[in-house]
């Protein structure tokens, strides 16, 4: 969970898509030119020039050396860059995005460059041409999908329920997002891990509910309330609403509703479990255990050292981050502390709400069985967290823990040292993970 916070109360990972106001049409030509220049700088190995138009949050999340690593990774995957084929402007309120179609030796990639009002770049990711391709383990003939509304009123959220073919009732898995303003598929670059999970499990006879995260679907309202938001408003309330609406569905077995949390969602499982008596089981995918401020510091240390060196500018950034982390840990922290003085601009109330929260320890007294899964190549939530889960839950007979060599934070296979650039490479949640989850959910029948 690489964290970011700007105008909306949301934790972000790698590519930042922030709530940006729509810009005047007369700025379109300048945005198109800047997007083309960005690609040109990357082509010529000029990463320092490429990041000059990044805003402060983007520059901190994706500094020049890491951006160059991403570009090099794409060349390794798709062959040498050849040319820019086209550029066009796309308005998706409240976003203004320039799409740059780039031709590489093996395929075309589209760079999506997100701009802020002052024409600074506030978001960037690359996506291969073409539509998402479902994994081989998904059989669309074995399930159907229907739309379902989560919650009601101002905070209602659109969701998708994947239902196995048949009368049921079926066990249900509710998917809880990781950090960031996520869509229902938890899309990261070309990857859609929640769609993989939903359709993969539905193929195996398990219903799955996924939905838009509140910080994405209601981003403007959340931005207005940012200083008062905690994880309850960000995540927990909507999971509880999802449990309630699912339990009323005629083809869902209300006694076998399982909540699966990824990353931040896994971290919050004990709080979610205490919010409903209708949850039969809990699954953590890369759920963190350590305090979030510690994760921020560890992730930042990891990323700045990926290329083997730490610049003076990066040392300065680390020093400032350490000061911000100490403010979070200070007994004098209050809600009046400015967000700018805290890690990545996250308001004080959010930190205060999580003070003293220890997910693994809290999970010891839960009544529901747990499945804890962890990718061994994950640099965002690491095996250190997995070992803390294991230590805290060692005396519980209804807890199963599995780690997977070669899998990253998205539970997608890779090789070598994990890095952000691999999230731009298309992949799918490992079929072994899918089988393990399906088998564990099926086993709940005997509990």
N, C-alpha and C positions, 0 to 999 in steps of 0.2 A: 504494500500500500504506500506508494510514493505519494505524498500528500500535497495538495494545493487548495487554496481557498481564495476566491475573489468574487465579490458581488453576490454569490450564491453560496449557501452553506452546504458544501459538498467536498468530499475528499476525491482527488483526481489522481490518475495513474498514467504516466508517460506522456501521451498526447493530450494537450489541454484544449477543451472546447468550452470557453467561458461565456457567460451571458453578456453578449455584446450588443450595443445599440446599433440599429440600422443606419448606414452612412448615406450621405448625399450622393446622388447619381453622378454629379460632376467629378467625383473622385474616382470613378470607375477606371479611367485610363491609367491613373497613377497606380492603382492597386494591381491592375494587370501587368504593368511594367515591373513593379516590385516583385511580383510572383515569378516572372520570367528571370529576373536578375538573380533571385534566390537559387533557382535551378542552375543558372549559369555559373554562379560562384561554386556550387557544389561540384559541378562538372570539372572545374579547374582546380579543385582542391583548396578552395578559398573559404573554409568554414568560418573563419573569423569575420570575413565580409558578409557571409550569409546570415549571420545572427545579428548584424548591426541594426536591423529593423524589428527585432524581437522586442516585445514589451518586457517589463521587469520580471513578471512571473514566468513567462516563457523562457527567458534567458537563464533563469535559475533552474528550470526543469530540464532544459535541453541545451546546455552550453555547447560551444563550438566543437570541442573534441568529441563529445558524445554524438553530435549531429554528423560529424564526419564518419564516426563508427557506423552509424545507421546507413549512411550513403554507401560506404564500403561493403556493408553486409548485403545491400540490395544488388550491387554489382556482382558480388560473389554468387548470389542466388539467381539473378536474371541476366547476367552478362553485361558487357560494357554499355554505358549510356551512348545513344546515337544522336537523338535530336528531340526538340520540342515539336510536337505535331499540331497542337492547338491549345488555345486558352479561352476560357469563358467565365463569366461572372454568374454566380448563383445566389439568390436571396432566399434564405430560410429563416424567417424572422425568429429571434432577433439577430441572426447571423448574416454576415456578408462573406462569401467564400469565393475565391478564385480557384478554378479547377484547371490544372496544367497537365495535359496529356503528354507523357514522356515515353519515347520509344527506347527500349533497351534491346539488346541483341535477341533475347528469348521471348519477350512479351512486352506489352505496354503497361505502364503504371500511371495512375492518376494521382497527382499531388493535390491535396486539398489544403489551401492556404487561407486561414481565417484571419480577418482584419478587424481591428478596433477602430473607434471613431477617428483617432488621430493618425490612421493609416499604419499603425504598428501591427506586427504579426503576433497574434495571440493564440494561434493553434496551427498545427501542421501534422498531417499524416499521409501516408502513401497507400494506395489500394490497387491491386492488380485489376485489369480490365475484366469485365464479365461478372455474372451474378454468383452469389454464394452457391457452392456445390455441396450438397448433403453428403455426409460420410457414408461409406459402404455399409456400415452396420445399421443404417436407418432404412426401414421398409415402409414406404408411405401407404401401402395397402393395408397395414396393420393398425392404423390409427386415423382419427379425424381430429380437426381442430375447430374450436368455437371461441367466440369472443366473450369475455366475462369482465364485468366492472368491479374493481376493488374499491371498497369504501363508498362514500357518498358525499354529496354537497361540494364544497369548495375544493376538497382534496381527493375527489374520485379519480381513479387511475384506470386506464385501459389495460386489459390483460388478455392472454391467450391460454386456453385450457386444451392440452393435448390429451385425447381420450382414446384408449385402446378400443378396437372394434369389439362389440359385444354388449351385453346388458349390464355387466358389472354386478354389484358395486366393486370398484377398483381402489386399491391403495393409492394415495396421492402424495406427491412430493412437491412442496412449494419452494421455489428458487428465490434466494435472497441475495441481492447484488453485493458486489465488492464496492470499493471506493469509487467516487466520481458520479457525475450525472448520467447514469447508465440507462440504456434502453432495455427492453424486455429480453433481448438476446445477449446482453452484456457484450456488445460489439466492441472489439479492440482491433483497429485496422481492418484486415480482411477476415478476421476470426470472429465467430459467434458461439462461444462456449455454452451459453444457456440454451441456444437452439439445438446444439448437439445433444446436450443432456436431455432436453424435453422430448425430442423426437426419438432419441436412442432408447430412453427408458419406456416411452409409449410403445415402441416396437416390441418391448419385452413385457408388456402387460401392465405397466404402471402409469397412471395418469400423472401429468405434470402441469403445474400452473406457473406461468412467468408473467411479469407485468412491468410497465414503465416505472422507473424510480421517481419518487416525488421531486427530487432535485433536478430532474430533467423535464418532466411533464409540466411541473408548476414552477419552473425556474424563476420567473419574475416575482411571483408571490414569495417564494423562499428567499430571494435576494432582498426583498423589502423587510423581511423578518430576521435577516441573517444574524444579528447580534443576540437574538433570543433563542436560537435553535440549538437543540441537543440531539443526540442520536435517537431519542424517542420520536421526535418529529421527522427526522431524516429517514429513519428506517423502521423502528419497532412498531409504531402505530399501524403502518400499512401491512406488516406481516400479520398482525392480529386480525386486521380486517379481512385479509386473504383467507385466514383459517376459518373465520365465521361464514363467509360466503361459500367457501368450498364445502363445509360441513352440511350445507342445505341442498347441495346438488344431488339429484336422485341417483346418479351413477357413480358417486364417490362413497367409499366406506368411511364414514365419519370417525370410526374407531382406529383407523390406520392412516392418519394424516401426519406426514413427516415434513419437517422444515430442514432444508439444506441451505446453509450459508457459506458463501464464498468470500474469503479474505475478511473484509470488515463485517460481512454477514456472519461468518463463523465466529469472529470475535464477540459478536453480540448475542450468540445463541442462549446463554444463561438468562439474559434480560428478556429475550423473546419468550423463552419457555415459561418464565414466571408470569407472563402476561396472558396466558391462556391455559385452560385445563383440557383442551381438545387436541393437544399435540402428543402424538404417540411415540415419536422418535426424533432424533436430531442428528444431522450429518454436517460435519465441518470439512470444507475443502479449503486447505491453506488458511485456516482460521488462525489469526495471530493471538498470542497470549501476553506478550510483553506490552508495556505502556506504549501508546501511540507515539509519544515524543521520542522514545528510545528507537522505535522503528524508523522514524524520519531521519534521525542522526545516523543510524547504521546504514540505511539505504543511500544517503548522501555520501557517506564515506566510501561505500562500495563503488558508486557510480563515478566519483571523481578519480578513483584509482584504477579504473578499467584499462586505461591506456598505459599504465605503469608509471605515470608521473603526476605530480600535483603542482599546478601553477600557483604563483603568488596570489592571483585573483581567487583561485579556488580555496586556498588556505584562508584567505580573508572571509570568504563566504562561510566556510566551516566554522571559523571563530565566531562569526555573528550568529550562526545557527545555534551554537553551543550556548551562547548568552540567552537566546530566546528559549531554549529548552530549560535552562536554569530558572527562568521566570515562571515557566509552567509548573516547575517543581517547588517553587518557593511557597512557603506557608503564608506569605503576604499577598499572594495573587488574589485579586478581586475582580468582579465584573466590570469595574471601571478601568481596568487595564486596557490600553488601546490595542486593537487587534494587530496593528503594525509592529508591535513589540513582541509578538508571539510567533511561533513557527508557522511560516507560510500564510500569515494573516488570518489564522483561525481565531475567532473571538474567544474571550476568556470564559464565557459561560459554558461553551462546549467542553473545554478542558476541565473546568471545575466539576462538571457533571460526571466525568470519567475518573476523577481522582479516587484512588483506592480500589478501583474496579480490577479484579483479577479473575479473568474468565475461567481458567483451569480450576482454580480453587472453588469458584462459584459453582462449577459443573459437578463437583464432588457430591453435592447434596440434591441434585436434580433427580426426579423420579423416572425420567425417560431414559431409555438406552441410547447410547451414542456410537457413531461411527466417525473416526477421525482420520482423514486422508491428507497426505502431504507429498508434494513433488520434491525430490531431492536436489533438483537443479534450481529451485526457486530462490531468487535473491531478495525478493520483497518480504515474504514470510518464510523463514528458514527452518532448517532442521532443529535449531535451538528452540523454536516455539513448539515443534513436534515433541521434543524431549520433555518439555515442561508439561504438555498435556499428559504424556505417558507417566511422568512421575506423580502428578496430582491424582490420576485416575487409576493407578495400579491396583488398588484394592477392590475396584468395581468389576464384577463378573460380566456385566452387561455392556461393557465398552470394548470396541474393537478398533485397533490402530493399524494403519497400513501406510507405508511410504513407498514411493515409486522412483527407482533410479531412472534418470534421463528425462523426467518430466519437469516442466517449468511452472510458473505461477498460474497459468491457464490450463495446466494438466495436458499440455501438448508436448510431444517428444522433440528433443533437440540434442545437440552434442556440444561439448566444450563448456566454457564458462558462460553462464547465462547473462544476457544483456538486453537492453530495451529494443534493439534493432530486430530481434527475432520475433517480436510481436507483429511486425509488418509482413512476416512470411506466412502464407496461408497454411493452416493446419486444422486438426480436429482433436477434441478431447479423446484421450486414449480409450480404446475399446475395453482394455482391461479395467479401467476405472468404471466404465459403464457396467461391466459384468459384476464387479464387486458391489456397486451400489444396488443393482437389481437384486442380487442374491441376499443382501442384508435386509432390504425392504421386505422381500418375500418371507424372510425368517421371522418377521414381527408377528406372523400368524400364531406362532406358538408361545408368545409372551403373555 
